[in-house]
Amino acid sequence: MATNATWTIIFDDKKISKNFNEKKFYVINDDAFWNDPKFSNIWAIQYGTSNASDEVEYRDETPHSTFADANIGDISQFTNKWDAAHLAQLQSDWDNDSRPESEKGARPTAYSS
């Protein structure tokens, strides 16, 4: 697999990471999403690497490919899920912060990568 991806998706673990080096993975518990037939042969995706021909790794002997050649849709189907999970984490952190609102600022209401 390619390294230093902007986005990493690990299908068996149902994890999506933004900026792999930061190790900020979110588990996305959405079986309907992960079980979409278009993903059935995909092991992992590392999107936005310096080696685009190695972005998609398959379960079988299919050679690694670019994300575009995998023909599975737009990367936003993954980034939107990460954004929603990250917003939920930001909101939880804010809710559990005991400082007064005047110190911690307004509660996050949106996040977009």
C-alpha positions, 0 to 999 in steps of 0.5 A: 500500500501507499503511505502518507495518505490524506485518507485511509479507509480500512474496511474490515475494521470499519475505520476511516482516518484523516491524515494517517500520520495523525492516527485519528481513526473513527470507527463508523458503525454503519453496516449498510454502508460497509456492506454495499456490494461495490466494496465487497472486494476492497481491503483498504484505501489510502487516498491522496498519496504520492503513488496514486496507482496504489490507492486501492488494495483488493481482497483477491489478486486484483492489482492495486489501483487508483481510486478513480479506476476502482469505480466506487464513487467519490471520496466524499462518501468516506470523508462525510462519515469522518466529518460527522464522527469528528463533529460528534467527538468535538461536541462530546469534548465540549459537553464534558469540558467543565469550564464555563462557556465564556472560556471554552467558546461556543459548542461546535455545530458543524465540521467539514474537512 
